[in-house]
């Protein structure tokens, strides 16, 4: 069957999860309709089609979500299917990333032997999680004369169906593996209970460590929190290499903040120049207003010079300039807030940076670790290794906070996180080893190899020790930041 080029609006479906919003006045409705499906040039079969009718952007839509072949009580079975579909669509609107209701639907179909099949467009709609409007290719449609027409040939439809179904099939596979593992896990625990030694508790604790690492692998916030804790520990150590590592990361972060401050100030200065031009174009120039604007421009230039020194890590020079010119960051904060009202971190950075610039303990010795010199430097460095720098610069600006910090920062965080994970596995090698012994035999269960030859006398980091203890005890790992940026 050739693709029909005259279908116009029937070629695509407009869709958004927003149609399943509970406050939507025009609720979508499912309809069960018997249709004839053409198998070949001679034969047809009758199927029960499940259609979804709704309105979006003022356009009426009707979509064949799936079809049910001849079976006993197929109308009742279609109603059960509709219930699962409805639940999944609502979960998608709520932003839940799982496919729990779809999984239950597949379980129901398998258990009851229900000959139900989703269409390509039905599968596509079930995988959409965001609320933006999208266009979906239509493969079949109700011709309204009792027939279900195909827009593509069968082979193309099958290929499209396989492509759309990958995400949900992967989820189902993982759920099945999880189910098998839980059943096997219970047998393992019962078996270890009978041994009378402490292997059962080791297995449970090893499982906790492994699950934490598995979750952290997918959670950037956990990674960043672990790395920031590790870097603070590096600052407080006597190891020159660790101190250099922490300093390097903090300096990179600060360079990003300094770039963003300069971007914000330069934009406000450009606006000032435009205001002066507007004022000078008037017949009667307001000289008082012009003087105010020129004064602000002078101030901005002073701040720009200061943050150029900060960007280049010339802190002693920046401190001297700040004190000699009697600068105040209240104006800088206002200008940055005008540029990006929702960025609270840059305001926090300015507050902490001003304290270090006015700190008499900031020296010009250039020694390796200034962290221990004063509380203001400690607070700033802790903030820098824990914060997230935004990118104020335009995409085509090569020297941007994105290039300098964000991309390099992601790389460094991932590298340091990998080191922390390896250390955590080695620190917990006895319990992770017991867990691996049983878990690695189960397909799909993630384990982490333990190096039996590693040095068990290794000096493990405080971060790894503390986190490991909290995981095993079942405590919360990373409390929220308080108002001071500390935990």
C-alpha positions in Angstrom: 0.0 0.0 0.0 1.5 3.3 -1.0 1.5 6.3 1.3 -1.5 8.4 0.5 -0.3 12.0 -0.3 -3.9 13.4 -0.3 -4.6 12.8 3.4 -3.5 16.3 4.4 -4.4 16.8 8.1 -4.7 13.0 8.5 -0.9 12.6 8.0 0.0 14.0 11.4 -1.4 14.1 14.9 -1.1 17.1 17.2 -0.5 16.1 20.8 0.5 17.3 24.2 0.3 15.7 27.7 -1.6 18.8 28.7 -4.8 17.4 27.4 -4.7 15.1 30.4 -4.6 18.0 32.8 -7.4 17.7 35.4 -8.3 21.3 34.9 -8.7 20.8 31.1 -12.3 21.7 30.3 -12.3 19.6 27.1 -11.4 16.2 28.5 -10.1 13.6 26.1 -12.4 10.6 25.7 -11.7 6.9 24.7 -14.0 5.3 22.2 -14.3 1.6 21.3 -15.2 1.1 17.7 -15.3 -2.0 15.5 -13.5 -1.6 12.2 -12.4 -3.6 9.2 -8.7 -3.9 8.7 -7.4 -4.9 5.2 -4.9 -7.7 5.4 -4.2 -8.1 1.7 -6.0 -7.4 -1.6 -8.7 -10.0 -0.9 -8.9 -10.6 2.9 -10.0 -8.3 5.7 -10.4 -8.9 9.5 -12.5 -7.2 12.0 -10.8 -5.5 15.0 -12.0 -3.6 18.0 -10.1 -0.2 17.8 -9.5 2.0 20.8 -9.7 5.6 19.7 -8.7 8.7 21.7 -10.6 11.9 20.8 -9.5 15.3 22.0 -9.1 18.9 21.1 -5.8 20.8 21.0 -5.1 24.3 19.7 -8.7 24.3 18.5 -8.2 21.3 16.3 -10.2 18.1 16.8 -8.1 15.0 16.9 -9.0 11.3 16.8 -6.2 8.8 17.1 -6.3 5.0 16.9 -4.3 4.1 20.0 -4.4 0.3 19.5 -6.5 -2.6 18.2 -7.9 -5.7 19.9 -8.4 -8.8 17.8 -11.3 -11.3 18.2 -11.4 -12.7 21.7 -13.9 -13.6 24.4 -15.4 -10.6 26.2 -13.3 -8.2 24.1 -15.4 -5.2 25.0 -14.8 -5.7 28.7 -11.1 -6.3 28.1 -10.9 -3.1 26.1 -12.3 -1.2 29.1 -9.5 -2.7 31.3 -6.9 -1.7 28.7 -8.4 1.9 28.5 -8.0 2.1 32.3 -4.3 1.3 32.2 -3.8 3.6 29.2 -5.5 6.5 31.0 -3.4 6.0 34.1 -0.2 6.0 32.1 -1.2 9.2 30.2 -1.9 10.9 33.6 1.5 9.7 34.9 3.1 11.2 31.9 1.4 14.6 32.5 2.6 14.5 36.1 6.1 14.1 34.8 6.8 10.6 36.2 9.6 9.1 34.2 8.5 5.5 34.8 6.1 3.4 32.7 4.3 1.7 35.6 0.8 1.6 34.2 2.1 0.5 30.8 4.0 -2.3 32.6 0.8 -3.4 34.4 -1.0 -3.3 31.0 1.6 -5.6 29.5 1.4 -7.9 32.5 -2.4 -8.0 32.1 -2.2 -8.8 28.3 0.4 -11.6 28.9 -1.5 -13.1 31.9 -4.9 -13.0 30.2 -3.7 -13.8 26.7 -5.4 -10.6 25.4 -4.6 -10.0 21.6 -4.1 -6.2 22.0 -1.5 -4.3 20.0 -0.6 -0.6 20.2 -0.3 1.4 17.0 2.8 3.4 16.2 1.1 6.6 17.2 -0.3 5.1 20.3 3.2 4.0 21.4 4.6 7.4 20.5 2.0 9.2 22.6 2.6 6.9 25.6 6.4 7.7 25.6 5.9 11.5 25.6 6.6 13.0 29.1 6.8 16.8 28.6 4.0 19.3 28.1 5.1 20.9 24.8 3.0 20.5 21.7 4.4 17.9 19.2 3.5 16.5 15.9 3.3 12.7 15.6 3.3 10.8 12.3 0.0 9.0 11.8 0.1 5.4 10.4 -3.5 4.4 10.5 -6.9 6.2 10.6 -10.6 5.7 10.9 -12.0 6.3 7.4 -15.5 6.8 9.1 -17.0 4.2 6.8 -16.2 1.3 9.1 -12.7 0.7 7.8 -9.2 1.2 9.3 -6.9 2.5 6.5 -3.2 2.4 6.6 -1.0 5.3 5.4 2.2 3.2 5.2 3.0 -0.2 4.0 3.1 -3.0 6.6 6.9 -3.3 6.7 7.3 0.4 7.3 4.7 0.3 10.1 6.5 -2.6 11.7 9.9 -0.8 11.5 8.4 2.4 13.0 6.7 0.4 15.8 10.0 -1.2 16.8 11.8 2.2 16.8 9.1 3.8 19.0 8.9 0.9 21.4 12.5 0.7 22.4 12.2 2.9 25.5 9.2 1.1 27.0 10.5 -2.3 26.2 13.8 -1.4 28.0 11.7 -0.4 31.0 9.7 -3.6 31.0 12.9 -5.7 30.7 14.4 -3.9 33.7 11.2 -4.4 35.7 11.3 -8.1 34.9 14.9 -8.4 35.9 14.2 -6.5 39.1 11.3 -8.9 39.8 13.5 -11.9 39.3 16.2 -10.4 41.4 13.9 -9.7 44.3 12.7 -13.3 44.3 16.3 -14.6 44.2 17.4 -12.1 46.8 14.9 -13.5 49.3 16.3 -17.0 48.7 19.8 -15.7 49.2 18.9 -14.0 52.5 17.2 -17.1 53.8 20.2 -19.2 52.8 22.6 -16.8 54.6 20.4 -16.8 57.7 21.0 -20.5 58.1 24.8 -20.1 57.9 24.9 -18.5 61.3 27.8 -16.1 60.4 27.7 -12.4 59.6 27.6 -12.8 55.8 23.9 -11.9 55.7 24.6 -8.5 57.2 27.6 -8.0 55.0 25.4 -8.8 52.0 22.8 -6.3 53.0 25.4 -3.6 53.7 27.2 -4.3 50.4 23.9 -4.0 48.7 23.3 -0.6 50.3 26.7 0.7 49.1 26.1 -0.7 45.6 22.6 0.9 45.3 23.9 4.2 46.5 26.6 4.2 43.7 24.0 3.1 41.2 21.7 6.0 42.1 24.6 8.5 42.3 25.6 7.5 38.7 22.3 8.9 37.5 22.1 11.9 39.8 24.3 14.9 39.1 23.4 16.6 42.4 24.7 13.6 44.4 27.9 13.5 42.4 28.5 17.2 42.9 27.8 17.0 46.6 30.3 14.1 47.0 32.9 16.0 45.0 32.4 19.2 46.9 32.8 17.4 50.3 36.0 15.7 49.0 37.4 19.1 47.8 36.7 20.7 51.2 38.6 17.9 52.7 41.5 18.5 50.3 41.6 22.1 51.4 42.0 21.0 55.0 44.6 18.4 54.3 48.4 18.7 54.5 48.8 17.0 51.1 50.2 19.6 48.5 48.7 17.7 45.6 45.2 17.6 47.1 45.5 21.3 48.1 46.5 22.2 44.5 43.5 20.1 43.2 41.0 22.0 45.4 42.6 25.4 44.7 42.5 24.7 40.9 38.8 23.8 41.0 37.8 26.8 43.2 39.9 29.2 41.0 38.1 27.8 37.9 34.7 28.3 39.5 35.7 31.9 40.5 36.9 32.7 37.0 33.4 31.8 35.8 31.7 34.1 38.4 34.1 36.9 37.5 33.3 36.5 33.8 29.6 36.6 34.6 30.0 39.8 36.8 31.8 41.5 33.9 29.2 40.4 31.4 26.4 41.8 33.6 28.3 45.1 34.2 29.2 45.6 30.6 25.5 45.2 29.6 24.4 47.8 32.2 27.2 50.2 31.0 26.0 49.8 27.4 22.5 50.7 28.6 23.9 53.8 30.3 25.6 55.0 27.1 22.2 54.6 25.3 20.5 56.6 28.0 23.0 59.4 27.6 22.5 59.4 23.8 18.7 59.6 24.3 19.1 62.5 26.7 21.5 64.4 24.4 19.0 64.0 21.5 16.4 66.0 23.5 16.0 69.7 22.9 16.5 70.3 26.6 19.2 68.1 28.1 18.8 67.2 31.7 22.4 67.8 32.8 21.8 66.5 36.4 20.6 63.2 34.9 23.5 63.0 32.5 26.0 63.5 35.4 24.3 60.7 37.4 24.6 58.3 34.5 28.3 59.3 33.8 29.0 58.7 37.5 27.5 55.3 37.3 29.6 54.5 34.2 32.7 55.5 36.1 31.8 53.2 38.9 31.1 50.3 36.5 34.5 50.8 34.9 36.1 50.6 38.4 34.2 47.4 39.1 35.2 46.0 35.7 38.8 46.6 36.4 38.5 45.0 39.8 36.8 41.8 38.4 39.4 41.6 35.7 42.0 41.2 38.4 39.8 38.6 40.2 39.4 36.7 36.9 43.2 36.6 36.5 43.5 35.4 40.1 45.4 38.5 41.2 43.6 38.6 44.6 46.1 40.8 46.4 45.9 43.4 43.7 42.1 43.2 43.7 42.1 43.6 47.5 44.4 46.6 47.3 42.2 48.2 44.6 39.0 47.5 46.6 40.4 49.2 49.7 42.3 52.1 48.0 39.2 53.1 45.9 36.8 52.5 48.8 34.6 50.3 46.6 31.3 48.9 47.7 29.6 45.8 46.2 26.0 46.9 46.9 25.9 48.6 43.5 27.5 45.6 41.8 24.8 43.4 43.4 22.0 45.6 42.1 23.4 45.6 38.6 23.9 41.8 38.5 20.4 41.4 39.9 19.0 43.5 37.0 20.9 41.3 34.5 19.7 38.0 36.0 17.1 38.4 38.8 16.8 34.6 39.5 20.5 34.0 40.0 20.9 34.0 43.8 24.3 32.3 43.7 26.1 35.2 42.1 24.8 37.5 44.8 26.0 35.1 47.4 29.4 35.0 45.6 29.6 38.8 45.7 28.8 38.9 49.4 31.5 36.3 50.2 34.1 37.8 47.8 33.7 41.3 49.3 34.5 39.9 52.8 37.8 38.3 51.5 38.8 41.5 49.7 38.4 43.5 52.9 40.1 40.8 55.0 43.4 42.1 56.4 44.6 38.4 56.5 44.7 38.2 52.7 48.4 38.2 52.0 50.5 38.6 48.9 52.9 35.7 49.7 51.5 33.5 47.0 51.7 30.5 49.3 50.1 27.3 48.3 47.2 27.2 50.8 45.5 30.4 51.8 42.4 28.5 52.9 43.6 28.2 56.5 44.4 31.9 56.7 41.0 33.2 57.6 37.3 32.3 58.0 36.3 34.5 55.1 38.6 32.7 52.6 37.3 29.3 53.9 33.7 30.4 53.4 34.4 31.6 49.9 36.3 28.5 48.9 33.6 26.2 50.3 31.0 28.1 48.4 33.0 27.9 45.2 33.4 24.2 45.3 29.7 23.6 46.1 28.1 26.1 43.8 26.9 26.0 40.2 28.1 28.7 37.8 25.6 29.8 35.2 26.6 31.1 31.8 25.8 34.7 31.0 27.7 34.9 27.8 26.4 34.5 24.3 26.8 31.2 22.5 29.4 32.5 20.0 31.6 33.9 22.7 34.6 31.6 22.9 35.9 33.0 26.2 32.7 32.3 28.2 31.8 30.9 31.6 30.4 27.9 29.7 33.8 27.1 28.1 35.9 28.1 31.1 33.9 26.5 33.9 30.7 24.6 33.0 32.2 22.1 30.5 35.5 21.7 32.4 33.6 21.5 35.7 31.5 18.6 34.5 34.7 16.8 33.3 36.5 17.4 36.7 33.4 16.4 38.7 33.0 13.2 36.7 36.7 12.4 37.1 36.8 13.1 40.9 33.5 11.2 41.3 35.0 8.2 39.6 37.9 8.4 42.0 35.6 8.6 45.0 33.6 5.6 43.8 36.7 3.5 43.4 37.8 4.5 46.9 34.4 3.7 48.3 34.4 0.2 46.8 37.9 -0.5 48.1 37.0 0.9 51.6 34.0 -1.4 51.7 35.6 -4.3 49.8 34.7 -6.9 52.4 31.0 -6.3 52.3 30.8 -5.4 48.6 32.7 -8.6 47.9 30.1 -10.7 49.7 27.3 -8.9 47.8 29.1 -9.5 44.5 29.5 -13.2 45.2 25.7 -13.7 45.0 24.5 -10.7 43.0 26.8 -11.0 40.0 25.2 -14.4 39.1 21.9 -12.6 38.4 21.5 -11.1 34.9 21.0 -7.3 34.9 22.1 -6.7 38.5 24.8 -4.1 38.7 27.9 -5.0 40.7 31.3 -3.4 41.1 34.5 -5.5 41.0 36.7 -5.5 44.1 40.4 -5.6 43.7 41.5 -8.4 46.0 45.2 -7.3 45.7 44.6 -3.7 46.8 46.3 -2.2 49.8 43.9 -2.6 52.7 46.0 -0.2 54.8 45.3 2.6 52.4 44.5 6.0 54.0 40.9 6.5 52.8 39.4 9.9 52.7 37.1 11.2 55.4 34.4 11.8 52.8 34.3 8.1 51.8 34.4 6.9 55.4 31.6 9.3 56.5 29.3 8.6 53.5 29.8 4.9 53.8 28.9 4.9 57.5 25.7 7.0 56.7 24.7 4.7 53.9 25.0 1.6 56.0 23.2 3.3 58.9 20.4 4.4 56.6 20.9 8.1 57.3 20.3 10.9 54.8 23.5 11.6 53.0 23.3 15.3 52.0 21.1 17.7 53.9 20.0 20.8 52.1 22.2 23.9 52.1 21.3 26.4 54.8 21.2 30.2 54.2 25.0 30.4 54.6 25.7 27.9 51.9 27.0 25.4 54.5 25.6 22.1 55.4 
